[in-house]
Amino acid sequence: MTILLSTLNARYAHASLGLRYLLANMGDLQPVTSLQEFVIGARTTDLVEKLLAHKPRIIGFGVYIWNVEETTKLVALLKRVAPEVVIILGGPEVSYEHGEQDIVRQADYLVTGWGDITFPRLCREVLRGPKPLMKVHAGEQPPLSDIALPYALYTDEDIAHRTLYVEASRGCPFKCEFCLSSLDKTAWAFDLQQFLAELEKLHARGARLFKFVDRTFNLNVKTSLAIMQFFLDKLDAHPEDPVYAHFEVVPDHLPDALKEGIMRFPPGTLQFEIGIQSFNPEVQALVSRRQNNDKAADNIRWLCAHSQAHLHVDLIAGLPGEDLESFARGFDRLLALKPHEIQFGILKRLRGTPIIRHTQDFGMVYDPHPPYTILANDRIDFATMQRLVRFARYWDLVANSGRFAHTLEMVLGASPFANFMALSDWLYENTDATHRIALDRLAGLVTKWLVLQGWPEPEVRTAMGGDYAGKVQAAPAGEGKKAVPQRQARHMDSLAG
Ligand code: SF4
């Protein structure tokens, strides 16, 4: 094979949409190009061996925050073992501030930004000459109608076993400074009918789990409605074999027409990822995030009460201007709205994002290694930030896992953030670990904690029995919920009582 397109995915279940876009747009080079995906954590020498077995002349790597360290090692080994193989890099992690990156120094070429047009052109020049003089090639951004859609390249195995990423639009019109999409300044839509025709083909081939990577699905209501209608039609026609769709939405924009559509989705077919990030207006202004907090809260409340959608809401700790008390207030406010999951993220300083402008004024100290997590700022010292990191991890294990629905209520009480932080501190003191805690051990620890807080032991054991014994063995999803991921199915089960 002349050209290999490769990347290290975070998990096997994540099929790389970026690589498939490149392959779809290779033109006359497509027959001599193939994909070779890996999963992080493999031995670098094994990967080198597998790549070179194809005898490639060019390898293009998709570089992301989760794989940059391993890909750097991979490129270094490749350059030692097979220096004649031309290495071309692309992806968000190498699209900005690339002058200081080791991986870029070792590679032959770099395509920044969009690669759909520029990567195949560069490959042609490398293979047929004249040899490109420049190392860094700014990715050309063509009209979306000039880009071939990649969905036919999902294999039957992808469809059967992996999450299928799809996009109806690229870019974002908002400017939240911690986010790479803020650099887009606008959003561009793919041709809707063509996109829906691709979804139709995927569905006909058996695809049921669709994850939209659009940054703001609900921006254009007409388009959102057409896409939702596509899924509703499938649900009507095949209620015994339902689809599951995941969308990222902005929380303060939910017109009635959208609400009507959302209400028609049955349980286990729709998930929204909603970014709140912070409820503090001063923090929002500092990071240029435009959000009507009251409207956002009303909409989340409405979705919980009137829709069957699974709600996954994001908050970020460590933003400039936000101290622990402000974050705790935001957390408690969000929790009171009762979303199914709160994704508690810690701020990361992504390459290229404008949040860097606050570094000095707010004493922002970031880990220099990926994923560039904040370590401290002028309001949250390092030790406290570490407590927040552990809170996030334990929150995932105890709350987001859906394993402790009843006992969680007892833990949270009237001051959820403070009470969960106390549990988090105690768990860490007693385990010295945030990973690899077996579920039965965690259940034992939560039980002990509640008893220490004064809860009668029989009451705790009854609640834990309902949570743990009842749900641990629960089937991932019953009839009519086949496509639902397990965690979401547990949330739905616990809500059903
Ligand atoms: S955080 Fe969301 S709304 Fe803000 S710029 Fe990024 S994608 Fe857009």
Boltz pocket constraint, residues with backbone or C-beta under 6 A from the ligand:
constraints:
  - pocket:
      binder: B
      contacts: [[A, 172], [A, 173], [A, 174], [A, 175], [A, 176], [A, 179], [A, 180], [A, 181], [A, 182], [A, 215], [A, 216], [A, 250], [A, 275]]
      max_distance: 6.0
